[in-house]
Amino acid sequence: MLRITQTAFLSTLAVLTTAGAASAQSRGWWFWDWYYERWGHGSTGGSGNVSSVPEIDASSGLLALAAVMAMLALAWELKRRRG
């Protein structure tokens, strides 16, 4: 019973941590809103060449991280059950 409770707790904690980080990334933070309103976005630097690169947003990165964590947890659980 302890093992089931522990697994459920850790799973819930992982989901809430990932969901919290994803919502914080998509919402913005009050400090940055205040900072940009007060001082602007700063200088743009020099006029160099611009190249387009593929972007990954925070939610996609967190989803990939959650998938890797799930695969590691599955591998650990299978190893624990076999050994």
PyMOL Python script that loads the backbone (N, CA, C, O; Angstrom):
from pymol import cmd

cmd.read_pdbstr("""\
ATOM      1  N   MET A   1       0.814  -1.192   0.000  1.00  0.00           N
ATOM      2  CA  MET A   1       0.000   0.000   0.000  1.00  0.00           C
ATOM      3  C   MET A   1       0.861   1.261   0.000  1.00  0.00           C
ATOM      4  O   MET A   1       0.526   2.255  -0.644  1.00  0.00           O
ATOM      5  N   LEU A   2       1.969   1.205   0.727  1.00  0.00           N
ATOM      6  CA  LEU A   2       2.865   2.353   0.781  1.00  0.00           C
ATOM      7  C   LEU A   2       3.455   2.647  -0.593  1.00  0.00           C
ATOM      8  O   LEU A   2       3.592   3.808  -0.980  1.00  0.00           O
ATOM      9  N   ARG A   3       3.800   1.603  -1.322  1.00  0.00           N
ATOM     10  CA  ARG A   3       4.394   1.770  -2.648  1.00  0.00           C
ATOM     11  C   ARG A   3       3.401   2.414  -3.621  1.00  0.00           C
ATOM     12  O   ARG A   3       3.781   3.277  -4.412  1.00  0.00           O
ATOM     13  N   ILE A   4       2.142   2.002  -3.564  1.00  0.00           N
ATOM     14  CA  ILE A   4       1.117   2.584  -4.441  1.00  0.00           C
ATOM     15  C   ILE A   4       0.901   4.055  -4.095  1.00  0.00           C
ATOM     16  O   ILE A   4       0.802   4.899  -4.986  1.00  0.00           O
ATOM     17  N   THR A   5       0.828   4.357  -2.812  1.00  0.00           N
ATOM     18  CA  THR A   5       0.646   5.741  -2.378  1.00  0.00           C
ATOM     19  C   THR A   5       1.833   6.600  -2.785  1.00  0.00           C
ATOM     20  O   THR A   5       1.662   7.729  -3.244  1.00  0.00           O
ATOM     21  N   GLN A   6       3.024   6.066  -2.617  1.00  0.00           N
ATOM     22  CA  GLN A   6       4.233   6.801  -2.985  1.00  0.00           C
ATOM     23  C   GLN A   6       4.287   7.055  -4.491  1.00  0.00           C
ATOM     24  O   GLN A   6       4.640   8.153  -4.919  1.00  0.00           O
ATOM     25  N   THR A   7       3.945   6.065  -5.286  1.00  0.00           N
ATOM     26  CA  THR A   7       3.940   6.223  -6.741  1.00  0.00           C
ATOM     27  C   THR A   7       2.900   7.243  -7.178  1.00  0.00           C
ATOM     28  O   THR A   7       3.174   8.081  -8.037  1.00  0.00           O
ATOM     29  N   ALA A   8       1.715   7.179  -6.595  1.00  0.00           N
ATOM     30  CA  ALA A   8       0.665   8.141  -6.936  1.00  0.00           C
ATOM     31  C   ALA A   8       1.073   9.558  -6.548  1.00  0.00           C
ATOM     32  O   ALA A   8       0.830  10.502  -7.300  1.00  0.00           O
ATOM     33  N   PHE A   9       1.682   9.710  -5.397  1.00  0.00           N
ATOM     34  CA  PHE A   9       2.129  11.029  -4.951  1.00  0.00           C
ATOM     35  C   PHE A   9       3.199  11.595  -5.873  1.00  0.00           C
ATOM     36  O   PHE A   9       3.128  12.761  -6.262  1.00  0.00           O
ATOM     37  N   LEU A  10       4.185  10.787  -6.225  1.00  0.00           N
ATOM     38  CA  LEU A  10       5.262  11.263  -7.092  1.00  0.00           C
ATOM     39  C   LEU A  10       4.760  11.571  -8.496  1.00  0.00           C
ATOM     40  O   LEU A  10       5.228  12.519  -9.126  1.00  0.00           O
ATOM     41  N   SER A  11       3.819  10.786  -8.990  1.00  0.00           N
ATOM     42  CA  SER A  11       3.236  11.065 -10.305  1.00  0.00           C
ATOM     43  C   SER A  11       2.475  12.383 -10.297  1.00  0.00           C
ATOM     44  O   SER A  11       2.605  13.187 -11.220  1.00  0.00           O
ATOM     45  N   THR A  12       1.687  12.600  -9.260  1.00  0.00           N
ATOM     46  CA  THR A  12       0.942  13.854  -9.143  1.00  0.00           C
ATOM     47  C   THR A  12       1.890  15.037  -9.014  1.00  0.00           C
ATOM     48  O   THR A  12       1.653  16.089  -9.607  1.00  0.00           O
ATOM     49  N   LEU A  13       2.941  14.877  -8.258  1.00  0.00           N
ATOM     50  CA  LEU A  13       3.927  15.941  -8.100  1.00  0.00           C
ATOM     51  C   LEU A  13       4.599  16.277  -9.424  1.00  0.00           C
ATOM     52  O   LEU A  13       4.807  17.451  -9.730  1.00  0.00           O
ATOM     53  N   ALA A  14       4.940  15.268 -10.209  1.00  0.00           N
ATOM     54  CA  ALA A  14       5.565  15.507 -11.510  1.00  0.00           C
ATOM     55  C   ALA A  14       4.623  16.238 -12.459  1.00  0.00           C
ATOM     56  O   ALA A  14       5.044  17.144 -13.179  1.00  0.00           O
ATOM     57  N   VAL A  15       3.354  15.849 -12.463  1.00  0.00           N
ATOM     58  CA  VAL A  15       2.375  16.510 -13.338  1.00  0.00           C
ATOM     59  C   VAL A  15       2.177  17.961 -12.924  1.00  0.00           C
ATOM     60  O   VAL A  15       2.164  18.850 -13.775  1.00  0.00           O
ATOM     61  N   LEU A  16       2.025  18.209 -11.631  1.00  0.00           N
ATOM     62  CA  LEU A  16       1.809  19.578 -11.163  1.00  0.00           C
ATOM     63  C   LEU A  16       3.028  20.460 -11.404  1.00  0.00           C
ATOM     64  O   LEU A  16       2.883  21.635 -11.739  1.00  0.00           O
ATOM     65  N   THR A  17       4.213  19.912 -11.240  1.00  0.00           N
ATOM     66  CA  THR A  17       5.429  20.683 -11.493  1.00  0.00           C
ATOM     67  C   THR A  17       5.534  21.061 -12.959  1.00  0.00           C
ATOM     68  O   THR A  17       5.839  22.208 -13.284  1.00  0.00           O
ATOM     69  N   THR A  18       5.290  20.123 -13.832  1.00  0.00           N
ATOM     70  CA  THR A  18       5.359  20.395 -15.266  1.00  0.00           C
ATOM     71  C   THR A  18       4.265  21.360 -15.689  1.00  0.00           C
ATOM     72  O   THR A  18       4.520  22.275 -16.472  1.00  0.00           O
ATOM     73  N   ALA A  19       3.055  21.175 -15.187  1.00  0.00           N
ATOM     74  CA  ALA A  19       1.948  22.062 -15.550  1.00  0.00           C
ATOM     75  C   ALA A  19       2.185  23.473 -15.028  1.00  0.00           C
ATOM     76  O   ALA A  19       1.874  24.451 -15.708  1.00  0.00           O
ATOM     77  N   GLY A  20       2.728  23.579 -13.837  1.00  0.00           N
ATOM     78  CA  GLY A  20       3.019  24.903 -13.287  1.00  0.00           C
ATOM     79  C   GLY A  20       4.066  25.645 -14.089  1.00  0.00           C
ATOM     80  O   GLY A  20       3.927  26.841 -14.346  1.00  0.00           O
ATOM     81  N   ALA A  21       5.109  24.946 -14.483  1.00  0.00           N
ATOM     82  CA  ALA A  21       6.151  25.588 -15.288  1.00  0.00           C
ATOM     83  C   ALA A  21       5.629  25.976 -16.663  1.00  0.00           C
ATOM     84  O   ALA A  21       5.968  27.042 -17.176  1.00  0.00           O
ATOM     85  N   ALA A  22       4.814  25.129 -17.259  1.00  0.00           N
ATOM     86  CA  ALA A  22       4.272  25.435 -18.589  1.00  0.00           C
ATOM     87  C   ALA A  22       3.337  26.635 -18.538  1.00  0.00           C
ATOM     88  O   ALA A  22       3.379  27.487 -19.426  1.00  0.00           O
ATOM     89  N   SER A  23       2.494  26.715 -17.514  1.00  0.00           N
ATOM     90  CA  SER A  23       1.587  27.859 -17.427  1.00  0.00           C
ATOM     91  C   SER A  23       2.344  29.139 -17.111  1.00  0.00           C
ATOM     92  O   SER A  23       1.965  30.210 -17.585  1.00  0.00           O
ATOM     93  N   ALA A  24       3.402  29.050 -16.321  1.00  0.00           N
ATOM     94  CA  ALA A  24       4.204  30.240 -16.032  1.00  0.00           C
ATOM     95  C   ALA A  24       4.913  30.735 -17.282  1.00  0.00           C
ATOM     96  O   ALA A  24       5.038  31.943 -17.485  1.00  0.00           O
ATOM     97  N   GLN A  25       5.376  29.822 -18.118  1.00  0.00           N
ATOM     98  CA  GLN A  25       6.048  30.222 -19.355  1.00  0.00           C
ATOM     99  C   GLN A  25       5.079  30.877 -20.323  1.00  0.00           C
ATOM    100  O   GLN A  25       5.454  31.820 -21.019  1.00  0.00           O
ATOM    101  N   SER A  26       3.862  30.408 -20.382  1.00  0.00           N
ATOM    102  CA  SER A  26       2.915  30.949 -21.353  1.00  0.00           C
ATOM    103  C   SER A  26       2.247  32.231 -20.863  1.00  0.00           C
ATOM    104  O   SER A  26       1.730  32.996 -21.677  1.00  0.00           O
ATOM    105  N   ARG A  27       2.244  32.478 -19.582  1.00  0.00           N
ATOM    106  CA  ARG A  27       1.534  33.631 -19.020  1.00  0.00           C
ATOM    107  C   ARG A  27       2.383  34.889 -18.990  1.00  0.00           C
ATOM    108  O   ARG A  27       1.853  35.979 -19.206  1.00  0.00           O
ATOM    109  N   GLY A  28       3.645  34.785 -18.738  1.00  0.00           N
ATOM    110  CA  GLY A  28       4.458  35.973 -18.516  1.00  0.00           C
ATOM    111  C   GLY A  28       4.486  36.286 -17.027  1.00  0.00           C
ATOM    112  O   GLY A  28       3.708  35.725 -16.256  1.00  0.00           O
ATOM    113  N   TRP A  29       5.365  37.162 -16.632  1.00  0.00           N
ATOM    114  CA  TRP A  29       5.520  37.437 -15.216  1.00  0.00           C
ATOM    115  C   TRP A  29       5.382  38.917 -14.989  1.00  0.00           C
ATOM    116  O   TRP A  29       5.823  39.713 -15.817  1.00  0.00           O
ATOM    117  N   TRP A  30       4.784  39.303 -13.894  1.00  0.00           N
ATOM    118  CA  TRP A  30       4.502  40.709 -13.636  1.00  0.00           C
ATOM    119  C   TRP A  30       5.765  41.537 -13.610  1.00  0.00           C
ATOM    120  O   TRP A  30       5.737  42.692 -14.035  1.00  0.00           O
ATOM    121  N   PHE A  31       6.875  40.999 -13.130  1.00  0.00           N
ATOM    122  CA  PHE A  31       8.108  41.782 -13.060  1.00  0.00           C
ATOM    123  C   PHE A  31       8.595  42.166 -14.445  1.00  0.00           C
ATOM    124  O   PHE A  31       9.017  43.301 -14.667  1.00  0.00           O
ATOM    125  N   TRP A  32       8.539  41.227 -15.375  1.00  0.00           N
ATOM    126  CA  TRP A  32       9.022  41.544 -16.722  1.00  0.00           C
ATOM    127  C   TRP A  32       8.111  42.542 -17.408  1.00  0.00           C
ATOM    128  O   TRP A  32       8.585  43.404 -18.148  1.00  0.00           O
ATOM    129  N   ASP A  33       6.791  42.438 -17.171  1.00  0.00           N
ATOM    130  CA  ASP A  33       5.873  43.432 -17.720  1.00  0.00           C
ATOM    131  C   ASP A  33       6.210  44.818 -17.189  1.00  0.00           C
ATOM    132  O   ASP A  33       6.235  45.787 -17.948  1.00  0.00           O
ATOM    133  N   TRP A  34       6.465  44.913 -15.904  1.00  0.00           N
ATOM    134  CA  TRP A  34       6.823  46.186 -15.291  1.00  0.00           C
ATOM    135  C   TRP A  34       8.158  46.693 -15.829  1.00  0.00           C
ATOM    136  O   TRP A  34       8.300  47.879 -16.128  1.00  0.00           O
ATOM    137  N   TYR A  35       9.126  45.807 -15.953  1.00  0.00           N
ATOM    138  CA  TYR A  35      10.458  46.193 -16.428  1.00  0.00           C
ATOM    139  C   TYR A  35      10.390  46.743 -17.849  1.00  0.00           C
ATOM    140  O   TYR A  35      10.972  47.789 -18.137  1.00  0.00           O
ATOM    141  N   TYR A  36       9.689  46.051 -18.731  1.00  0.00           N
ATOM    142  CA  TYR A  36       9.616  46.505 -20.121  1.00  0.00           C
ATOM    143  C   TYR A  36       8.797  47.783 -20.271  1.00  0.00           C
ATOM    144  O   TYR A  36       9.091  48.602 -21.141  1.00  0.00           O
ATOM    145  N   GLU A  37       7.785  47.963 -19.445  1.00  0.00           N
ATOM    146  CA  GLU A  37       7.034  49.215 -19.498  1.00  0.00           C
ATOM    147  C   GLU A  37       7.890  50.387 -19.046  1.00  0.00           C
ATOM    148  O   GLU A  37       7.771  51.494 -19.571  1.00  0.00           O
ATOM    149  N   ARG A  38       8.746  50.141 -18.078  1.00  0.00           N
ATOM    150  CA  ARG A  38       9.551  51.227 -17.516  1.00  0.00           C
ATOM    151  C   ARG A  38      10.777  51.548 -18.352  1.00  0.00           C
ATOM    152  O   ARG A  38      11.043  52.723 -18.607  1.00  0.00           O
ATOM    153  N   TRP A  39      11.532  50.550 -18.788  1.00  0.00           N
ATOM    154  CA  TRP A  39      12.790  50.780 -19.479  1.00  0.00           C
ATOM    155  C   TRP A  39      12.802  50.339 -20.935  1.00  0.00           C
ATOM    156  O   TRP A  39      13.800  50.557 -21.621  1.00  0.00           O
ATOM    157  N   GLY A  40      11.779  49.753 -21.411  1.00  0.00           N
ATOM    158  CA  GLY A  40      11.744  49.328 -22.804  1.00  0.00           C
ATOM    159  C   GLY A  40      12.508  48.033 -23.019  1.00  0.00           C
ATOM    160  O   GLY A  40      12.900  47.368 -22.061  1.00  0.00           O
ATOM    161  N   HIS A  41      12.713  47.685 -24.257  1.00  0.00           N
ATOM    162  CA  HIS A  41      13.341  46.410 -24.597  1.00  0.00           C
ATOM    163  C   HIS A  41      14.843  46.509 -24.764  1.00  0.00           C
ATOM    164  O   HIS A  41      15.472  45.523 -25.147  1.00  0.00           O
ATOM    165  N   GLY A  42      15.432  47.630 -24.500  1.00  0.00           N
ATOM    166  CA  GLY A  42      16.878  47.753 -24.608  1.00  0.00           C
ATOM    167  C   GLY A  42      17.312  47.992 -26.037  1.00  0.00           C
ATOM    168  O   GLY A  42      16.490  48.191 -26.932  1.00  0.00           O
ATOM    169  N   SER A  43      18.619  47.970 -26.234  1.00  0.00           N
ATOM    170  CA  SER A  43      19.149  48.241 -27.571  1.00  0.00           C
ATOM    171  C   SER A  43      19.081  46.989 -28.429  1.00  0.00           C
ATOM    172  O   SER A  43      19.050  45.868 -27.921  1.00  0.00           O
ATOM    173  N   THR A  44      19.059  47.201 -29.728  1.00  0.00           N
ATOM    174  CA  THR A  44      18.978  46.074 -30.648  1.00  0.00           C
ATOM    175  C   THR A  44      20.351  45.588 -31.073  1.00  0.00           C
ATOM    176  O   THR A  44      20.456  44.582 -31.774  1.00  0.00           O
ATOM    177  N   GLY A  45      21.397  46.276 -30.666  1.00  0.00           N
ATOM    178  CA  GLY A  45      22.740  45.862 -31.056  1.00  0.00           C
ATOM    179  C   GLY A  45      23.081  46.366 -32.438  1.00  0.00           C
ATOM    180  O   GLY A  45      22.519  47.357 -32.905  1.00  0.00           O
ATOM    181  N   GLY A  46      24.000  45.687 -33.088  1.00  0.00           N
ATOM    182  CA  GLY A  46      24.423  46.090 -34.424  1.00  0.00           C
ATOM    183  C   GLY A  46      23.449  45.632 -35.487  1.00  0.00           C
ATOM    184  O   GLY A  46      22.476  44.931 -35.207  1.00  0.00           O
ATOM    185  N   SER A  47      23.729  46.039 -36.711  1.00  0.00           N
ATOM    186  CA  SER A  47      22.877  45.616 -37.823  1.00  0.00           C
ATOM    187  C   SER A  47      23.570  44.472 -38.551  1.00  0.00           C
ATOM    188  O   SER A  47      24.166  44.674 -39.608  1.00  0.00           O
ATOM    189  N   GLY A  48      23.493  43.290 -37.994  1.00  0.00           N
ATOM    190  CA  GLY A  48      24.120  42.117 -38.592  1.00  0.00           C
ATOM    191  C   GLY A  48      23.155  41.367 -39.486  1.00  0.00           C
ATOM    192  O   GLY A  48      22.006  41.771 -39.662  1.00  0.00           O
ATOM    193  N   ASN A  49      23.632  40.279 -40.043  1.00  0.00           N
ATOM    194  CA  ASN A  49      22.775  39.447 -40.883  1.00  0.00           C
ATOM    195  C   ASN A  49      21.772  38.693 -40.013  1.00  0.00           C
ATOM    196  O   ASN A  49      22.082  38.274 -38.897  1.00  0.00           O
ATOM    197  N   VAL A  50      20.589  38.534 -40.539  1.00  0.00           N
ATOM    198  CA  VAL A  50      19.537  37.825 -39.821  1.00  0.00           C
ATOM    199  C   VAL A  50      19.297  36.506 -40.525  1.00  0.00           C
ATOM    200  O   VAL A  50      19.155  36.461 -41.747  1.00  0.00           O
ATOM    201  N   SER A  51      19.252  35.436 -39.755  1.00  0.00           N
ATOM    202  CA  SER A  51      18.947  34.130 -40.335  1.00  0.00           C
ATOM    203  C   SER A  51      17.797  33.517 -39.554  1.00  0.00           C
ATOM    204  O   SER A  51      17.684  33.703 -38.342  1.00  0.00           O
ATOM    205  N   SER A  52      16.963  32.799 -40.249  1.00  0.00           N
ATOM    206  CA  SER A  52      15.837  32.166 -39.571  1.00  0.00           C
ATOM    207  C   SER A  52      16.255  30.787 -39.079  1.00  0.00           C
ATOM    208  O   SER A  52      16.915  30.029 -39.789  1.00  0.00           O
ATOM    209  N   VAL A  53      15.862  30.486 -37.867  1.00  0.00           N
ATOM    210  CA  VAL A  53      16.167  29.197 -37.255  1.00  0.00           C
ATOM    211  C   VAL A  53      14.873  28.623 -36.689  1.00  0.00           C
ATOM    212  O   VAL A  53      13.966  29.375 -36.334  1.00  0.00           O
ATOM    213  N   PRO A  54      14.782  27.316 -36.604  1.00  0.00           N
ATOM    214  CA  PRO A  54      13.583  26.740 -35.996  1.00  0.00           C
ATOM    215  C   PRO A  54      13.547  27.057 -34.499  1.00  0.00           C
ATOM    216  O   PRO A  54      14.579  27.058 -33.829  1.00  0.00           O
ATOM    217  N   GLU A  55      12.370  27.320 -34.000  1.00  0.00           N
ATOM    218  CA  GLU A  55      12.214  27.659 -32.593  1.00  0.00           C
ATOM    219  C   GLU A  55      11.467  26.549 -31.872  1.00  0.00           C
ATOM    220  O   GLU A  55      10.673  25.820 -32.467  1.00  0.00           O
ATOM    221  N   ILE A  56      11.736  26.440 -30.590  1.00  0.00           N
ATOM    222  CA  ILE A  56      10.985  25.526 -29.743  1.00  0.00           C
ATOM    223  C   ILE A  56      10.436  26.354 -28.588  1.00  0.00           C
ATOM    224  O   ILE A  56      11.194  27.032 -27.895  1.00  0.00           O
ATOM    225  N   ASP A  57       9.154  26.304 -28.383  1.00  0.00           N
ATOM    226  CA  ASP A  57       8.578  27.091 -27.300  1.00  0.00           C
ATOM    227  C   ASP A  57       8.682  26.321 -25.985  1.00  0.00           C
ATOM    228  O   ASP A  57       9.049  25.146 -25.966  1.00  0.00           O
ATOM    229  N   ALA A  58       8.361  26.988 -24.914  1.00  0.00           N
ATOM    230  CA  ALA A  58       8.535  26.399 -23.587  1.00  0.00           C
ATOM    231  C   ALA A  58       7.656  25.179 -23.380  1.00  0.00           C
ATOM    232  O   ALA A  58       8.090  24.207 -22.762  1.00  0.00           O
ATOM    233  N   SER A  59       6.432  25.210 -23.884  1.00  0.00           N
ATOM    234  CA  SER A  59       5.545  24.068 -23.655  1.00  0.00           C
ATOM    235  C   SER A  59       6.039  22.830 -24.397  1.00  0.00           C
ATOM    236  O   SER A  59       5.915  21.717 -23.886  1.00  0.00           O
ATOM    237  N   SER A  60       6.595  23.006 -25.593  1.00  0.00           N
ATOM    238  CA  SER A  60       7.144  21.854 -26.321  1.00  0.00           C
ATOM    239  C   SER A  60       8.376  21.305 -25.617  1.00  0.00           C
ATOM    240  O   SER A  60       8.568  20.091 -25.549  1.00  0.00           O
ATOM    241  N   GLY A  61       9.201  22.186 -25.101  1.00  0.00           N
ATOM    242  CA  GLY A  61      10.380  21.749 -24.359  1.00  0.00           C
ATOM    243  C   GLY A  61      10.012  20.998 -23.098  1.00  0.00           C
ATOM    244  O   GLY A  61      10.620  19.976 -22.779  1.00  0.00           O
ATOM    245  N   LEU A  62       9.013  21.502 -22.373  1.00  0.00           N
ATOM    246  CA  LEU A  62       8.582  20.817 -21.159  1.00  0.00           C
ATOM    247  C   LEU A  62       7.922  19.482 -21.474  1.00  0.00           C
ATOM    248  O   LEU A  62       8.066  18.522 -20.716  1.00  0.00           O
ATOM    249  N   LEU A  63       7.203  19.417 -22.579  1.00  0.00           N
ATOM    250  CA  LEU A  63       6.592  18.154 -22.988  1.00  0.00           C
ATOM    251  C   LEU A  63       7.671  17.126 -23.326  1.00  0.00           C
ATOM    252  O   LEU A  63       7.547  15.955 -22.964  1.00  0.00           O
ATOM    253  N   ALA A  64       8.715  17.553 -24.010  1.00  0.00           N
ATOM    254  CA  ALA A  64       9.824  16.648 -24.319  1.00  0.00           C
ATOM    255  C   ALA A  64      10.526  16.201 -23.042  1.00  0.00           C
ATOM    256  O   ALA A  64      10.893  15.033 -22.911  1.00  0.00           O
ATOM    257  N   LEU A  65      10.712  17.117 -22.108  1.00  0.00           N
ATOM    258  CA  LEU A  65      11.335  16.767 -20.834  1.00  0.00           C
ATOM    259  C   LEU A  65      10.475  15.777 -20.053  1.00  0.00           C
ATOM    260  O   LEU A  65      11.001  14.844 -19.444  1.00  0.00           O
ATOM    261  N   ALA A  66       9.173  15.971 -20.066  1.00  0.00           N
ATOM    262  CA  ALA A  66       8.273  15.038 -19.379  1.00  0.00           C
ATOM    263  C   ALA A  66       8.313  13.661 -20.027  1.00  0.00           C
ATOM    264  O   ALA A  66       8.239  12.649 -19.331  1.00  0.00           O
ATOM    265  N   ALA A  67       8.430  13.611 -21.357  1.00  0.00           N
ATOM    266  CA  ALA A  67       8.514  12.320 -22.049  1.00  0.00           C
ATOM    267  C   ALA A  67       9.800  11.592 -21.678  1.00  0.00           C
ATOM    268  O   ALA A  67       9.785  10.380 -21.462  1.00  0.00           O
ATOM    269  N   VAL A  68      10.900  12.310 -21.603  1.00  0.00           N
ATOM    270  CA  VAL A  68      12.173  11.688 -21.211  1.00  0.00           C
ATOM    271  C   VAL A  68      12.096  11.196 -19.771  1.00  0.00           C
ATOM    272  O   VAL A  68      12.567  10.101 -19.463  1.00  0.00           O
ATOM    273  N   MET A  69      11.504  11.998 -18.884  1.00  0.00           N
ATOM    274  CA  MET A  69      11.364  11.572 -17.494  1.00  0.00           C
ATOM    275  C   MET A  69      10.485  10.330 -17.374  1.00  0.00           C
ATOM    276  O   MET A  69      10.771   9.447 -16.565  1.00  0.00           O
ATOM    277  N   ALA A  70       9.426  10.257 -18.165  1.00  0.00           N
ATOM    278  CA  ALA A  70       8.552   9.085 -18.134  1.00  0.00           C
ATOM    279  C   ALA A  70       9.281   7.843 -18.626  1.00  0.00           C
ATOM    280  O   ALA A  70       9.106   6.758 -18.072  1.00  0.00           O
ATOM    281  N   MET A  71      10.098   7.996 -19.666  1.00  0.00           N
ATOM    282  CA  MET A  71      10.863   6.848 -20.171  1.00  0.00           C
ATOM    283  C   MET A  71      11.881   6.372 -19.142  1.00  0.00           C
ATOM    284  O   MET A  71      12.072   5.167 -18.971  1.00  0.00           O
ATOM    285  N   LEU A  72      12.535   7.302 -18.457  1.00  0.00           N
ATOM    286  CA  LEU A  72      13.485   6.916 -17.414  1.00  0.00           C
ATOM    287  C   LEU A  72      12.779   6.227 -16.247  1.00  0.00           C
ATOM    288  O   LEU A  72      13.293   5.253 -15.696  1.00  0.00           O
ATOM    289  N   ALA A  73      11.609   6.725 -15.872  1.00  0.00           N
ATOM    290  CA  ALA A  73      10.853   6.090 -14.790  1.00  0.00           C
ATOM    291  C   ALA A  73      10.400   4.690 -15.180  1.00  0.00           C
ATOM    292  O   ALA A  73      10.431   3.776 -14.355  1.00  0.00           O
ATOM    293  N   LEU A  74       9.981   4.514 -16.427  1.00  0.00           N
ATOM    294  CA  LEU A  74       9.574   3.192 -16.898  1.00  0.00           C
ATOM    295  C   LEU A  74      10.755   2.229 -16.907  1.00  0.00           C
ATOM    296  O   LEU A  74      10.622   1.082 -16.483  1.00  0.00           O
ATOM    297  N   ALA A  75      11.905   2.685 -17.386  1.00  0.00           N
ATOM    298  CA  ALA A  75      13.093   1.825 -17.402  1.00  0.00           C
ATOM    299  C   ALA A  75      13.504   1.445 -15.983  1.00  0.00           C
ATOM    300  O   ALA A  75      13.879   0.300 -15.730  1.00  0.00           O
ATOM    301  N   TRP A  76      13.435   2.397 -15.060  1.00  0.00           N
ATOM    302  CA  TRP A  76      13.789   2.106 -13.675  1.00  0.00           C
ATOM    303  C   TRP A  76      12.827   1.095 -13.070  1.00  0.00           C
ATOM    304  O   TRP A  76      13.252   0.172 -12.374  1.00  0.00           O
ATOM    305  N   GLU A  77      11.537   1.261 -13.328  1.00  0.00           N
ATOM    306  CA  GLU A  77      10.537   0.341 -12.777  1.00  0.00           C
ATOM    307  C   GLU A  77      10.705  -1.066 -13.342  1.00  0.00           C
ATOM    308  O   GLU A  77      10.598  -2.043 -12.601  1.00  0.00           O
ATOM    309  N   LEU A  78      10.966  -1.183 -14.647  1.00  0.00           N
ATOM    310  CA  LEU A  78      11.182  -2.508 -15.241  1.00  0.00           C
ATOM    311  C   LEU A  78      12.430  -3.170 -14.670  1.00  0.00           C
ATOM    312  O   LEU A  78      12.430  -4.370 -14.393  1.00  0.00           O
ATOM    313  N   LYS A  79      13.484  -2.396 -14.496  1.00  0.00           N
ATOM    314  CA  LYS A  79      14.717  -2.948 -13.922  1.00  0.00           C
ATOM    315  C   LYS A  79      14.486  -3.391 -12.478  1.00  0.00           C
ATOM    316  O   LYS A  79      14.995  -4.428 -12.053  1.00  0.00           O
ATOM    317  N   ARG A  80      13.723  -2.607 -11.731  1.00  0.00           N
ATOM    318  CA  ARG A  80      13.440  -2.948 -10.338  1.00  0.00           C
ATOM    319  C   ARG A  80      12.615  -4.228 -10.236  1.00  0.00           C
ATOM    320  O   ARG A  80      12.860  -5.049  -9.352  1.00  0.00           O
ATOM    321  N   ARG A  81      11.641  -4.406 -11.127  1.00  0.00           N
ATOM    322  CA  ARG A  81      10.797  -5.600 -11.075  1.00  0.00           C
ATOM    323  C   ARG A  81      11.541  -6.851 -11.511  1.00  0.00           C
ATOM    324  O   ARG A  81      11.276  -7.940 -11.002  1.00  0.00           O
ATOM    325  N   ARG A  82      12.465  -6.707 -12.442  1.00  0.00           N
ATOM    326  CA  ARG A  82      13.217  -7.877 -12.915  1.00  0.00           C
ATOM    327  C   ARG A  82      14.293  -8.297 -11.929  1.00  0.00           C
ATOM    328  O   ARG A  82      14.590  -9.483 -11.790  1.00  0.00           O
ATOM    329  N   GLY A  83      14.862  -7.340 -11.258  1.00  0.00           N
ATOM    330  CA  GLY A  83      16.010  -7.639 -10.414  1.00  0.00           C
ATOM    331  C   GLY A  83      15.645  -7.828  -9.006  1.00  0.00           C
ATOM    332  O   GLY A  83      16.514  -8.087  -8.173  1.00  0.00           O
TER     333      GLY A  83
END
""", "prot")
cmd.dss("prot")
cmd.show_as("cartoon", "prot")
cmd.util.cbc("prot")
cmd.orient("prot")
